[in-house]
Amino acid sequence: MATKAKRRRVAGSVGCGDSDPDPVKSFLSWCGRVGLEMSPKVAVRRQGTVAGYGMVALESVQPGELLFTVPRAALLSQHTSSIGCLLEREQGALQSQSGWVPLLLALLHELQAPDSPWSPYFALWPQLDSLEHPMFWPEEERRRLLQGTGVPEAVEKDLANIRSEYHAIVLPFMEAHPQLFSSQVRSLELYQQLVALVMAYSFQEPLEDDDDDDDEKEPNPPVMVPAADILNHISNHNANLEYSPDCLRMVATQPIPKGHEIFNTYGQMANWQLIHMYGFVEPYPGNSDDTADIQMVTVREAALQGRESESEKLLLYERWDFLCHLEMVGEEGAFVIGREEVLTEEELTTTLKVLCMPAEEFNELKDQDRWEENKESLTLTDIPKLRASWKRLLRDSVLLTLQAYATDLKSEQALLSNKELYAKLSWREQQALQVRYGQKMILHNLLELTSL
């Protein structure tokens, strides 16, 4: 059942340059003009790739070999756009929660500019009205197929932020500069499509390593990286993008046989994140980075079970407030469980410890001046060795989490094991099934590990 992860292949022409009979040839000519150099061992193609355009090895490639180099002048960003100076002057008015507004305005301008130097690059983009992010699914379908996965809630936040950002910042800016933005790009629908495209195809350069705390720094703004954004993704990728002061370099990380596709990585992404941000998943069991979330408030709800008196509930909430003060939990946070490890080990261990400890021990703990860092392990292999009270609370939390899904694991296993039935599902149904199934497999593994 496992296949390569892919963006959905769209029938017909692809990208914004519909009139170009050979968009790849035009793109490669543009690469030559801007100094984007490709190895003779690779080629941009639609044939032999998992989805849309991709990059294929024409000859065998060894780890460490350079696949292509993108000079920084060829990046499309708020600085390299033809309206870069204006965006720089107006940056104070373009501040937003996402930090993407300057790049999105640059794209809105360049897309409709008849003489934009980026036109050959846009020709390889997917059709903007064919993007398959769940934000473009009907709400009923999104909720029905992805209930319990966390995706509907993430999409609702995205859509609210997009509408607010567009009406409060983007549209007023475009209306103030009508000579730069034609009426055809003053559209919430187009803006939402470009947000999805930036979400799926842009790159953010990592912050430089130094003595300062990276958590206190603002992340670098997103940029569009021609050629790099052609590569598709799998978790077991064979190439990686490297950054230097003058250019960006795509380098092979594994041997790539002749005729095989070259894959980049979008990061360690669970399937729910892949479908939310990129519009595709890695079919089970292909995604080694898959995770399942247990909402922090679900653990609180599990701990409240069986506490009937108000005094017992108040004592539990006192412990929860203590955990909030330690910044271990929050109303919208989640404990993240991977296939091999607990990614939020400290937070979950501390929460189980505080919620399950005897009252006398908690009273002593809250009177201490400082919290001692927890040294108890919570790898998956250690979970069966936890105290019975910890395992019971964790198990109850998993059971509550599983109740949030509309379907059970057994029915989904039946669909996945029957190729004929699976093939009859729509593309969205298949993608959503893979998300749900991967999460439930992780949660059911936890049930086994916490059995008493």
Phi, psi and chi 1 to 4 in degrees:
 res  aa     phi    psi   chi1   chi2   chi3   chi4
   1 MET       -  -28.8 -177.1   60.3   65.8      -
   2 ALA   -69.6  133.2      -      -      -      -
   3 THR  -134.3  173.3   60.3      -      -      -
   4 LYS   -65.8  146.6  -60.1  -66.6 -173.1 -175.1
   5 ALA   -68.1  149.5      -      -      -      -
   6 LYS  -155.8  150.4   56.0 -178.6  177.4  -69.7
   7 ARG   -77.5  147.6  -59.9 -173.9 -178.4  102.9
   8 ARG   -64.4  134.4 -171.3 -178.4 -174.8 -170.4
   9 ARG   -75.0  128.2 -170.0 -178.6  -63.3  -82.6
  10 VAL  -100.7  129.1  179.0      -      -      -
  11 ALA   -68.6  149.7      -      -      -      -
  12 GLY    83.7 -162.4      -      -      -      -
  13 SER   -70.0  154.7   58.8      -      -      -
  14 VAL  -123.8  143.4  176.5      -      -      -
  15 GLY    93.1 -172.7      -      -      -      -
  16 CYS   -97.7  -10.3  -59.8      -      -      -
  17 GLY  -100.2   65.0      -      -      -      -
  18 ASP   -62.0  -25.8  -63.4  -21.2      -      -
  19 SER   -82.0  -10.8   60.4      -      -      -
  20 ASP   -80.8  117.5 -167.1  -26.3      -      -
  21 PRO   -71.0  -22.6   26.2  -33.9      -      -
  22 ASP  -137.5   76.3 -167.7  -14.1      -      -
  23 PRO   -63.3  -31.1   20.1  -30.9      -      -
  24 VAL   -66.2  -44.2  172.5      -      -      -
  25 LYS   -60.7  -43.0 -178.2  178.4  179.5 -179.7
  26 SER   -64.9  -39.6  -61.8      -      -      -
  27 PHE   -64.1  -44.7  172.7   71.1      -      -
  28 LEU   -65.5  -35.0  -66.0  176.5      -      -
  29 SER   -64.8  -41.3  -64.3      -      -      -
  30 TRP   -62.4  -41.6  176.5   81.5      -      -
  31 CYS   -56.4  -42.8  -70.8      -      -      -
  32 GLY   -62.1  -37.7      -      -      -      -
  33 ARG   -70.7  -32.8  -67.0 -164.7  -61.9  -87.4
  34 VAL   -97.4    0.7  -60.1      -      -      -
  35 GLY    85.0   18.2      -      -      -      -
  36 LEU   -84.5  111.2 -164.4  162.2      -      -
  37 GLU  -104.1  129.2  -61.6  178.6   -4.4      -
  38 MET  -110.6  144.3  -69.8 -166.2 -168.7      -
  39 SER   -64.3  143.1  164.3      -      -      -
  40 PRO   -66.0   -7.3   22.3  -32.5      -      -
  41 LYS   -86.0   -4.3  -69.2 -173.4  174.8 -175.8
  42 VAL  -126.5  159.7  -56.3      -      -      -
  43 ALA  -148.5  147.0      -      -      -      -
  44 VAL   -87.7  125.6  176.7      -      -      -
  45 ARG  -146.8  163.6  -73.4 -177.4  175.9  173.6
  46 ARG  -100.7  -30.9  -66.8 -158.1   67.8  173.7
  47 GLN   -76.7  137.8  -64.2   76.5   25.1      -
  48 GLY    83.0   10.3      -      -      -      -
  49 THR  -114.4  161.4   66.3      -      -      -
  50 VAL   -78.5  -20.7  -63.7      -      -      -
  51 ALA  -165.0  128.6      -      -      -      -
  52 GLY    53.8 -144.9      -      -      -      -
  53 TYR   -76.7  148.0  -70.5  105.1      -      -
  54 GLY  -153.9 -173.9      -      -      -      -
  55 MET  -123.1  133.8 -167.9  167.1  -72.9      -
  56 VAL  -124.3  145.1  176.2      -      -      -
  57 ALA   -80.7  122.8      -      -      -      -
  58 LEU   -82.7  -24.1  -60.9  177.7      -      -
  59 GLU  -136.6  165.7  -58.5  176.7   30.7      -
  60 SER   -62.9  138.6  -64.1      -      -      -
  61 VAL  -121.0  138.0  175.2      -      -      -
  62 GLN  -103.1  154.3  -63.2  -55.1  -47.4      -
  63 PRO   -54.2  137.7  -24.0   33.1      -      -
  64 GLY    93.1  -12.8      -      -      -      -
  65 GLU   -72.2  141.0  -78.0 -163.3   58.0      -
  66 LEU   -79.7  127.0 -179.1   63.9      -      -
  67 LEU   -95.0  -43.7  -56.4  174.0      -      -
  68 PHE  -163.0  158.9   56.8   83.2      -      -
  69 THR  -124.7  130.7  -57.9      -      -      -
  70 VAL  -114.1  110.1 -173.6      -      -      -
  71 PRO   -64.3  148.2   22.7  -30.9      -      -
  72 ARG   -61.4  -27.0  -73.8 -167.9  175.4  -92.5
  73 ALA   -66.9  -19.0      -      -      -      -
  74 ALA   -88.3   -8.6      -      -      -      -
  75 LEU   -70.3  143.1  -53.5  179.3      -      -
  76 LEU  -100.4  113.3  175.6   47.7      -      -
  77 SER  -144.3  179.7   72.6      -      -      -
  78 GLN   -64.6  -19.4   62.9 -159.9   63.0      -
  79 HIS   -90.9  -33.8  -55.6  -63.4      -      -
  80 THR   -91.6  -13.4   58.6      -      -      -
  81 SER   -62.3  156.3  166.6      -      -      -
  82 SER   -66.1  -14.5   57.5      -      -      -
  83 ILE  -106.6   21.9   60.1  169.1      -      -
  84 GLY   -57.7  -39.9      -      -      -      -
  85 CYS   -65.0  -41.3  -67.7      -      -      -
  86 LEU   -64.3  -43.5  172.9   63.5      -      -
  87 LEU   -62.9  -36.0  -64.5  172.9      -      -
  88 GLU   -66.8  -44.0 -179.4   71.3   22.4      -
  89 ARG   -63.8  -36.9  -73.8 -161.4  -52.5  -89.8
  90 GLU   -96.6   14.6  -61.0  -70.9  -23.9      -
  91 GLN   -58.6  -32.1   61.7  177.4  -32.2      -
  92 GLY   -62.3  -34.0      -      -      -      -
  93 ALA   -84.1   -6.1      -      -      -      -
  94 LEU  -108.3   12.4  -58.4  178.4      -      -
  95 GLN   -66.9  137.8  -62.0  -65.1  -43.0      -
  96 SER  -150.3  168.4   68.2      -      -      -
  97 GLN   -62.6  -39.4 -176.7  177.6   -6.8      -
  98 SER   -76.2  -33.2   70.5      -      -      -
  99 GLY    79.1    8.1      -      -      -      -
 100 TRP   -98.6   -8.1  -64.5    3.0      -      -
 101 VAL   -55.6  -46.9  166.4      -      -      -
 102 PRO   -58.2  -43.5  -26.9   37.0      -      -
 103 LEU   -64.9  -41.9  174.1   60.6      -      -
 104 LEU   -64.1  -38.6  -71.9  160.9      -      -
 105 LEU   -66.2  -37.9  -76.2  167.7      -      -
 106 ALA   -61.5  -41.9      -      -      -      -
 107 LEU   -67.3  -42.8  -64.7  179.8      -      -
 108 LEU   -58.9  -39.9  -74.9  164.6      -      -
 109 HIS   -70.3  -50.0  170.3   72.2      -      -
 110 GLU   -65.8  -32.2  -62.2  -66.5  -15.2      -
 111 LEU   -62.9  -35.8  -86.6  174.8      -      -
 112 GLN  -102.3   -3.2   48.5   90.0   64.1      -
 113 ALA   -75.1  119.6      -      -      -      -
 114 PRO   -62.2  -27.1   20.5  -31.5      -      -
 115 ASP  -110.1   26.4   55.6  -10.4      -      -
 116 SER   -63.1  129.5  172.9      -      -      -
 117 PRO   -67.1  -10.6   24.5  -33.5      -      -
 118 TRP   -91.0   -0.7  -52.6   98.7      -      -
 119 SER   -53.9  -44.4  -66.1      -      -      -
 120 PRO   -62.9  -30.2  -22.8   35.1      -      -
 121 TYR   -70.9  -43.2  164.1   57.8      -      -
 122 PHE   -61.5  -27.2  -63.9  147.3      -      -
 123 ALA   -63.9  -20.8      -      -      -      -
 124 LEU   -94.7   -0.7  -65.4 -168.0      -      -
 125 TRP   -68.2  155.0  -83.2   10.0      -      -
 126 PRO   -70.1  159.3   28.1  -35.6      -      -
 127 GLN   -60.9  125.6  -68.7  -77.3   18.3      -
 128 LEU   -63.9  -28.3  -66.2  177.8      -      -
 129 ASP   -87.3    9.0   59.6    1.4      -      -
 130 SER  -119.4   10.8  -61.2      -      -      -
 131 LEU   -64.1  143.1  -63.6  172.7      -      -
 132 GLU  -109.5   21.9  -85.8  -68.9   -4.0      -
 133 HIS   -60.9  145.5  -63.6   65.6      -      -
 134 PRO   -58.6  -19.1  -28.1   36.8      -      -
 135 MET   -64.9  -17.2   70.8  166.6   65.5      -
 136 PHE   -98.7   -3.0  -58.6  113.0      -      -
 137 TRP   -77.8  150.7  -58.3    6.8      -      -
 138 PRO   -56.9  142.2  -23.6   32.7      -      -
 139 GLU   -55.9  -42.0 -177.6  178.6   -2.1      -
 140 GLU   -61.7  -43.1 -177.8  -81.5  -32.1      -
 141 GLU   -66.5  -42.0 -176.2  178.7   24.6      -
 142 ARG   -60.5  -46.7 -177.5  168.7   62.3 -122.1
 143 ARG   -67.1  -41.7  -71.8 -173.7  168.1  -82.9
 144 ARG   -65.4  -44.1  173.4  169.8   50.8   83.5
 145 LEU   -82.7  -28.1  -64.9 -180.0      -      -
 146 LEU  -117.4   15.1  -66.7  167.3      -      -
 147 GLN   -57.4  132.1  178.2 -178.4  -34.1      -
 148 GLY    91.0  -14.0      -      -      -      -
 149 THR   -86.0  -16.4   64.7      -      -      -
 150 GLY    93.7  -11.5      -      -      -      -
 151 VAL   -70.3  -46.9  175.3      -      -      -
 152 PRO   -56.4  -40.2  -26.9   36.6      -      -
 153 GLU   -66.6  -40.7  -65.9   79.1    6.2      -
 154 ALA   -64.7  -39.6      -      -      -      -
 155 VAL   -66.5  -41.6  168.7      -      -      -
 156 GLU   -60.6  -39.8  -73.6  168.3   12.1      -
 157 LYS   -64.6  -42.6  -71.1 -179.1 -178.9  177.8
 158 ASP   -58.1  -50.2  -73.2  -16.2      -      -
 159 LEU   -62.8  -40.1  -67.5  175.2      -      -
 160 ALA   -63.3  -43.8      -      -      -      -
 161 ASN   -66.3  -39.4  -70.6  -23.8      -      -
 162 ILE   -62.8  -46.8  -71.2  168.7      -      -
 163 ARG   -61.6  -44.9  -73.4 -169.1  -66.9  -93.3
 164 SER   -63.5  -46.0  172.9      -      -      -
 165 GLU   -62.5  -41.8 -162.5  171.1   76.2      -
 166 TYR   -66.1  -49.9  177.5   77.6      -      -
 167 HIS   -74.5  -31.3  -70.2  -64.3      -      -
 168 ALA   -87.0  -29.3      -      -      -      -
 169 ILE  -124.3  -53.4  -55.8  172.6      -      -
 170 VAL   -70.9  -52.4  175.3      -      -      -
 171 LEU   -62.6  -45.7 -177.0   58.4      -      -
 172 PRO   -58.1  -36.3  -26.5   35.9      -      -
 173 PHE   -67.0  -44.1 -175.5   86.7      -      -
 174 MET   -66.1  -38.4  -70.7 -166.5  -68.5      -
 175 GLU   -68.1  -28.2  -70.3  176.8  -23.3      -
 176 ALA   -76.4  -15.2      -      -      -      -
 177 HIS  -131.8   62.9  -56.8  -79.4      -      -
 178 PRO   -63.5  -24.0   24.1  -34.7      -      -
 179 GLN   -71.2  -16.5   74.5  -79.5   11.3      -
 180 LEU  -102.7  -18.3  -61.9  175.4      -      -
 181 PHE  -133.4  108.3  -60.0   94.4      -      -
 182 SER   -69.6  165.4   66.5      -      -      -
 183 SER   -61.7  -26.9   58.3      -      -      -
 184 GLN   -68.6  -21.7   71.5 -178.7   95.5      -
 185 VAL  -100.1   -1.7  -61.2      -      -      -
 186 ARG   -86.6   74.7  -67.7 -179.2 -134.7  164.2
 187 SER  -144.0  126.8  157.5      -      -      -
 188 LEU   -62.1  -37.7  175.7   58.9      -      -
 189 GLU   -61.6  -46.3  179.8 -177.2   13.4      -
 190 LEU   -65.1  -40.3  175.3   59.1      -      -
 191 TYR   -61.7  -42.9 -174.3   71.7      -      -
 192 GLN   -62.3  -40.4 -179.1  178.3  -32.9      -
 193 GLN   -63.0  -41.2  -67.9  167.2  -10.6      -
 194 LEU   -69.5  -34.6  -75.2  176.6      -      -
 195 VAL   -59.6  -45.8  168.4      -      -      -
 196 ALA   -62.8  -39.4      -      -      -      -
 197 LEU   -66.8  -43.4 -175.2  123.2      -      -
 198 VAL   -63.4  -39.5  167.5      -      -      -
 199 MET   -58.4  -39.6 -170.2 -176.4  -70.0      -
 200 ALA   -91.6  -29.4      -      -      -      -
 201 TYR  -117.5  -12.3  -72.6   83.5      -      -
 202 SER   -83.1  169.2   68.9      -      -      -
 203 PHE  -127.4  146.6  -68.8   77.0      -      -
 204 GLN  -119.4  120.5  -80.0 -174.7  -73.6      -
 205 GLU   -68.0  133.0 -174.6  169.3   -4.4      -
 206 PRO   -60.7  150.2  -18.6   30.4      -      -
 207 LEU   -67.7  146.9  -66.1  169.5      -      -
 208 GLU   -67.4  142.1  -67.1 -177.4    7.8      -
 209 ASP   -75.8  124.8  -67.5  -31.1      -      -
 210 ASP  -154.3 -167.4   52.8   31.2      -      -
 211 ASP   -78.7  -14.8  -64.7  -27.8      -      -
 212 ASP   -75.0  156.4  -64.8  -29.2      -      -
 213 ASP   -77.0  117.7 -172.8   -3.8      -      -
 214 ASP   -62.2  -25.5  -77.2   -7.1      -      -
 215 ASP   -64.9  -22.0  -68.4  -22.5      -      -
 216 GLU   -89.8   -7.9  -63.0  178.6    1.1      -
 217 LYS   -93.6  148.7  -67.6 -177.5  177.8  179.3
 218 GLU   -74.9  138.5  -71.2  -66.6  -36.2      -
 219 PRO   -65.2  154.8   24.0  -33.0      -      -
 220 ASN   -63.9  145.8  -73.5  -46.8      -      -
 221 PRO   -67.8  153.9   25.3  -33.8      -      -
 222 PRO   -70.2  151.8   27.1  -34.2      -      -
 223 VAL  -136.7  154.5  -62.2      -      -      -
 224 MET   -93.6  129.8  -52.7  -55.8  -67.4      -
 225 VAL  -116.9   95.6 -174.9      -      -      -
 226 PRO   -53.8  144.8  -25.6   35.4      -      -
 227 ALA    79.3  -49.4      -      -      -      -
 228 ALA   -64.8  -35.1      -      -      -      -
 229 ASP   -80.2   -0.5   55.4   15.4      -      -
 230 ILE   -78.6  -30.1  -68.4  173.4      -      -
 231 LEU   -67.3  135.3  -88.4   61.5      -      -
 232 ASN   -81.3  174.0  -71.8  -57.7      -      -
 233 HIS  -119.5  140.6  159.1   98.0      -      -
 234 ILE  -143.2  157.2   54.9  173.9      -      -
 235 SER   -65.1  -36.2   54.5      -      -      -
 236 ASN   -90.6   64.8 -174.9   26.2      -      -
 237 HIS   -75.3  165.2   57.3  -75.7      -      -
 238 ASN  -122.3   11.6   52.7   23.5      -      -
 239 ALA  -149.4  159.2      -      -      -      -
 240 ASN  -148.2  143.1 -171.1   57.2      -      -
 241 LEU   -88.6  127.6 -170.6   63.8      -      -
 242 GLU  -113.2  145.3  -61.7  179.0   -6.3      -
 243 TYR  -110.9  137.6  -63.3   82.1      -      -
 244 SER  -139.2  167.9   67.7      -      -      -
 245 PRO   -59.0  -31.6  -26.5   35.4      -      -
 246 ASP  -101.0  -24.0  -61.3  -37.8      -      -
 247 CYS  -158.5  171.7   64.1      -      -      -
 248 LEU  -114.5  139.7  -80.5   61.6      -      -
 249 ARG  -127.0  129.5  -54.5  162.8   72.2 -112.9
 250 MET   -95.0  121.9 -171.1   66.9   70.8      -
 251 VAL  -123.6  138.2  178.2      -      -      -
 252 ALA   -68.3  137.6      -      -      -      -
 253 THR  -110.9  -11.9   58.8      -      -      -
 254 GLN  -140.2  162.1  -63.7 -174.1   36.9      -
 255 PRO   -62.2  135.0  -20.0   31.1      -      -
 256 ILE  -120.5  108.1  -52.6  172.2      -      -
 257 PRO   -66.4  156.3  -19.0   31.8      -      -
 258 LYS   -55.4  133.8  177.7 -179.2  177.8  179.8
 259 GLY    87.9   -9.0      -      -      -      -
 260 HIS   -86.6  152.6  -77.0 -135.7      -      -
 261 GLU   -78.2  148.2 -175.4  168.6    0.5      -
 262 ILE   -96.6  126.2  -61.4  163.6      -      -
 263 PHE  -117.3  135.2  -69.0   97.1      -      -
 264 ASN   -95.5  178.4 -172.6   21.4      -      -
 265 THR  -120.2  140.8  175.2      -      -      -
 266 TYR   -93.2    8.4  -56.4  158.2      -      -
 267 GLY   111.6  178.2      -      -      -      -
 268 GLN   -79.4   95.4  -68.1 -178.7  -54.0      -
 269 MET  -114.8  125.4  -65.1  -80.1 -176.1      -
 270 ALA   -70.5  161.9      -      -      -      -
 271 ASN   -62.5  -33.6  -93.0  -12.5      -      -
 272 TRP   -66.8  -32.3   79.9  -95.1      -      -
 273 GLN   -73.3  -38.6  -66.3  169.3  -50.9      -
 274 LEU   -61.6  -47.1  -75.8  175.1      -      -
 275 ILE   -70.4  -33.9 -161.8  167.3      -      -
 276 HIS   -67.5  -45.6  169.3 -137.6      -      -
 277 MET   -96.0  -25.7  -62.7  178.3   65.0      -
 278 TYR  -122.6  -16.1  -59.0   94.1      -      -
 279 GLY    83.3   21.1      -      -      -      -
 280 PHE  -153.8  170.5   70.4   90.6      -      -
 281 VAL  -133.8  168.0  -57.3      -      -      -
 282 GLU   -98.1  117.7  -72.2 -163.3   66.0      -
 283 PRO   -58.4  144.2  -24.8   35.0      -      -
 284 TYR   -62.4  136.5 -173.3   87.0      -      -
 285 PRO  -102.7   31.8   36.0  -33.0      -      -
 286 GLY   -67.1  -28.7      -      -      -      -
 287 ASN   -90.5   98.6 -171.1   -5.2      -      -
 288 SER   -70.0  -12.5   58.8      -      -      -
 289 ASP   -97.5    9.8  -63.5  -40.1      -      -
 290 ASP   -65.7  149.1 -151.1    3.3      -      -
 291 THR  -140.8  165.8   63.2      -      -      -
 292 ALA  -129.3  141.5      -      -      -      -
 293 ASP  -101.3  140.9  -72.1   -1.6      -      -
 294 ILE  -113.7  113.0  -60.9  174.2      -      -
 295 GLN   -60.0  139.1  -63.5  -58.9  -49.5      -
 296 MET   -59.7  -38.3  -69.1  175.6  172.0      -
 297 VAL   -68.8  -21.7  -67.0      -      -      -
 298 THR   -68.8  -37.3  -60.9      -      -      -
 299 VAL   -64.7  -40.1  177.7      -      -      -
 300 ARG   -62.5  -43.3 -176.8 -179.0   65.6 -167.7
 301 GLU   -61.9  -40.6 -177.1 -177.6  -11.3      -
 302 ALA   -64.9  -38.1      -      -      -      -
 303 ALA   -68.4  -28.1      -      -      -      -
 304 LEU   -76.9  -18.6  -76.5  167.7      -      -
 305 GLN   -60.7  130.6  -68.4  179.9  151.2      -
 306 GLY    87.9   -7.8      -      -      -      -
 307 ARG   -95.0   97.0  -62.0  175.5 -170.2 -105.0
 308 GLU   -87.9  -35.0  -62.2 -179.7   -1.6      -
 309 SER   -80.4  152.1   70.2      -      -      -
 310 GLU   -64.2  -34.0  -76.0  -58.8  -47.2      -
 311 SER   -66.0  -39.6   59.1      -      -      -
 312 GLU   -64.7  -40.6  -73.6 -179.9  -48.4      -
 313 LYS   -66.1  -40.0  -67.5  177.3 -179.0  177.6
 314 LEU   -63.9  -37.6  -73.5  172.4      -      -
 315 LEU   -66.0  -37.4  -71.7  172.3      -      -
 316 LEU   -65.4  -43.3 -170.9  -77.7      -      -
 317 TYR   -65.6  -30.3  -83.1  110.8      -      -
 318 GLU   -63.6  -41.3 -177.3 -177.0    5.3      -
 319 ARG   -65.9  -39.5  -63.5 -178.0 -175.5 -143.0
 320 TRP   -63.4  -42.7 -173.9  -99.9      -      -
 321 ASP   -61.9  -36.2  -70.0  -18.9      -      -
 322 PHE   -63.2  -42.6  177.6   74.6      -      -
 323 LEU   -64.8  -37.3  -71.9  166.5      -      -
 324 CYS   -63.0  -41.0  -70.0      -      -      -
 325 HIS   -62.3  -34.6  177.3   70.8      -      -
 326 LEU   -77.3   -5.5  -66.3  176.6      -      -
 327 GLU    61.8   35.2  -62.5 -176.6  -15.5      -
 328 MET   -92.9  -26.0  -68.1  -69.2  168.0      -
 329 VAL  -136.5  166.9  -62.1      -      -      -
 330 GLY  -161.4  162.7      -      -      -      -
 331 GLU   -64.7  -27.3  -67.0  -62.1  -52.5      -
 332 GLU  -112.4    9.6  -64.0 -172.9   -1.6      -
 333 GLY   -84.7  169.7      -      -      -      -
 334 ALA  -144.1  147.4      -      -      -      -
 335 PHE   -87.7  129.9  -59.1  112.5      -      -
 336 VAL  -107.8  122.1 -176.5      -      -      -
 337 ILE  -113.1  124.2  -43.6  -62.9      -      -
 338 GLY   -97.4 -174.1      -      -      -      -
 339 ARG   -72.3  -31.1  -70.7 -169.2 -172.8  173.7
 340 GLU  -115.3  -17.9  -54.9  -68.9  -21.0      -
 341 GLU  -151.3  163.7   60.9 -177.6  -20.3      -
 342 VAL   -92.0  115.0  178.9      -      -      -
 343 LEU   -73.4  -23.1  -82.5   66.8      -      -
 344 THR  -111.1   55.2   51.4      -      -      -
 345 GLU   -59.3  -49.9  178.6 -178.9  -10.1      -
 346 GLU   -63.1  -44.1 -178.8 -176.6    3.6      -
 347 GLU   -63.9  -43.8  -68.7   84.3   -6.9      -
 348 LEU   -71.5  -41.8 -176.2   53.2      -      -
 349 THR   -60.3  -46.3  -55.9      -      -      -
 350 THR   -64.2  -40.5  -57.2      -      -      -
 351 THR   -65.0  -46.5  -61.2      -      -      -
 352 LEU   -61.8  -41.0  -65.8  173.5      -      -
 353 LYS   -63.5  -48.3  179.9  176.5 -177.0  178.2
 354 VAL   -69.1  -41.0  170.0      -      -      -
 355 LEU   -73.5  -21.6  -65.6 -177.7      -      -
 356 CYS  -105.7   -9.7  -65.5      -      -      -
 357 MET   -70.8  153.3   64.4  175.3   46.6      -
 358 PRO   -59.9  154.7  -21.0   32.0      -      -
 359 ALA   -58.7  -40.6      -      -      -      -
 360 GLU   -63.1  -40.2  -61.7   80.5    6.5      -
 361 GLU   -67.1  -38.6 -173.1  177.5  -14.4      -
 362 PHE   -66.2  -39.7  175.6   68.6      -      -
 363 ASN   -61.9  -38.6  -71.6  -28.4      -      -
 364 GLU   -67.9  -40.0  -68.6  178.6    9.6      -
 365 LEU   -63.8  -46.4  176.9   64.3      -      -
 366 LYS   -70.6  -18.6   67.5 -179.3 -177.8  179.6
 367 ASP   -86.6   -7.5  -68.5  -24.4      -      -
 368 GLN   -73.2  150.2  -67.8  177.2    1.9      -
 369 ASP   -72.7  -31.1  -68.3  -26.1      -      -
 370 ARG  -140.1  153.5   57.5 -169.8  -62.2  -87.2
 371 TRP   -93.9  126.0  167.1 -100.2      -      -
 372 GLU   -81.0  132.9  -68.1 -174.0    8.9      -
 373 GLU   -60.2  136.0 -165.4  170.8  -52.4      -
 374 ASN   -72.3  129.0 -158.6  -14.5      -      -
 375 LYS  -108.2    3.7  -65.8 -177.3  173.5   58.4
 376 GLU   -80.1  136.4  -63.5 -171.6   61.9      -
 377 SER   -81.9  150.4  172.6      -      -      -
 378 LEU  -140.4   46.3 -162.5   59.9      -      -
 379 THR   -73.0  159.9   61.0      -      -      -
 380 LEU   -59.4  -36.2  -67.4 -171.3      -      -
 381 THR   -67.4  -21.4   55.0      -      -      -
 382 ASP   -91.2  -11.9  -71.8  -31.5      -      -
 383 ILE   -58.8  -41.5  -75.8  178.7      -      -
 384 PRO   -61.4  -18.8  -24.6   35.5      -      -
 385 LYS   -90.1   -1.7  -53.8  169.9 -169.7  174.1
 386 LEU   -66.0  161.2  -65.9  176.8      -      -
 387 ARG   -60.1  150.0  -59.2  169.1 -164.8  175.0
 388 ALA   -58.2  -38.5      -      -      -      -
 389 SER   -67.4  -36.7   59.3      -      -      -
 390 TRP   -66.0  -46.4  -70.0   28.5      -      -
 391 LYS   -63.3  -38.2  -73.0 -161.2  -68.8 -176.5
 392 ARG   -64.1  -44.3 -172.0  176.9  -59.7  109.3
 393 LEU   -65.8  -41.6  176.8   54.5      -      -
 394 LEU   -65.7  -40.5 -175.7   52.7      -      -
 395 ARG   -64.5  -44.6 -177.9  179.5 -178.4   82.2
 396 ASP   -61.6  -35.5  -70.6  -15.3      -      -
 397 SER   -67.5  -39.5  -57.7      -      -      -
 398 VAL   -65.2  -43.0  172.4      -      -      -
 399 LEU   -61.9  -40.9  -70.5  170.2      -      -
 400 LEU   -65.6  -38.9  -75.3  176.1      -      -
 401 THR   -62.9  -42.2  -60.6      -      -      -
 402 LEU   -64.9  -27.1  -73.8  167.7      -      -
 403 GLN   -67.3  -18.3  -70.5  177.4   15.8      -
 404 ALA   -74.0  -20.0      -      -      -      -
 405 TYR   -81.2  150.7  -64.2   93.8      -      -
 406 ALA   -84.1  -14.3      -      -      -      -
 407 THR  -129.5  161.7   53.9      -      -      -
 408 ASP  -104.1  168.2   59.3   24.8      -      -
 409 LEU   -64.3  -38.8 -178.4   65.6      -      -
 410 LYS   -61.5  -43.6 -172.9  175.4 -179.6  179.8
 411 SER   -67.4  -33.2   63.0      -      -      -
 412 GLU   -75.8  -33.7  -62.2 -174.9  -20.7      -
 413 GLN   -62.5  -37.6  -76.3  174.3  -30.9      -
 414 ALA   -64.4  -39.9      -      -      -      -
 415 LEU   -67.0  -43.9  -86.4  174.8      -      -
 416 LEU   -69.3  -30.2  -77.4  168.1      -      -
 417 SER   -83.7  -12.1   61.4      -      -      -
 418 ASN  -106.6  100.1 -171.2  -41.1      -      -
 419 LYS   -60.9  -35.0  -67.9 -177.2  179.2  179.2
 420 GLU   -67.0  -44.4 -173.6  176.1  -18.5      -
 421 LEU   -67.1  -41.1  -74.6  177.0      -      -
 422 TYR   -62.1  -40.0 -175.5   79.5      -      -
 423 ALA   -65.8  -23.6      -      -      -      -
 424 LYS   -80.4  -13.4  -69.1  179.5  179.8  178.6
 425 LEU   -71.1  149.9  -61.5  175.9      -      -
 426 SER   -68.6  164.0   70.4      -      -      -
 427 TRP   -57.4  -42.9 -173.9   85.8      -      -
 428 ARG   -65.3  -39.6  -69.5  175.3 -179.3  176.3
 429 GLU   -63.1  -39.4  -72.0  171.1  -26.5      -
 430 GLN   -64.9  -45.5  -69.3  176.9   -4.6      -
 431 GLN   -62.4  -45.7  -60.2  -67.1  -70.7      -
 432 ALA   -64.8  -38.6      -      -      -      -
 433 LEU   -60.7  -42.0  172.7   58.8      -      -
 434 GLN   -63.6  -38.6  -64.1  -72.4  -10.5      -
 435 VAL   -63.6  -51.3  175.4      -      -      -
 436 ARG   -61.9  -44.4  -60.2 -168.5  -52.0  -96.2
 437 TYR   -64.7  -44.3 -174.9   72.6      -      -
 438 GLY   -60.8  -42.0      -      -      -      -
 439 GLN   -65.6  -43.6  -69.7 -177.6  -12.5      -
 440 LYS   -67.5  -33.1  -70.4  176.6 -172.5  177.6
 441 MET   -62.9  -39.8  -72.7  -64.6  -72.3      -
 442 ILE   -66.4  -43.2  -68.3  171.0      -      -
 443 LEU   -67.8  -39.7  -67.0  170.1      -      -
 444 HIS   -69.1  -31.1  -83.6  -92.2      -      -
 445 ASN   -62.8  -39.4 -177.5   43.8      -      -
 446 LEU   -63.6  -38.0  -98.3 -175.5      -      -
 447 LEU   -59.1  -42.9  -77.2 -177.9      -      -
 448 GLU   -64.7  -40.4  -67.5 -177.3   13.4      -
 449 LEU   -69.8  -25.3  -66.3  171.7      -      -
 450 THR  -102.4    9.1   54.5      -      -      -
 451 SER   -63.6  139.7   59.0      -      -      -
 452 LEU   -96.5      -  -60.9  173.2      -      -
